[in-house]
Amino acid sequence: KHKGGAQAVFADGSVHLLPETIDYMTYQRLGDRRDGQPVGSGFSGN
C-alpha cells in the first residue's frame, strides 16, 4: 500500500505517485490524451 496516493505507470514506462490531493482536472487530463489539453501545474511528474 502507498500512503497518500496511488502508483501510476506512464506511456514512457516511468512510474509516479499520484497524490490523493491531486487536482481533479489534472487527474482527468492525465487519463485522456485526446482532449489536447496540457496537464498543467497540478502534476510535477516526480
Beta strands, then each sheet from edge to edge (+ up, - down):
strand 1: 5-9
strand 2: 15-19
sheet 1: 1+ 2-
end
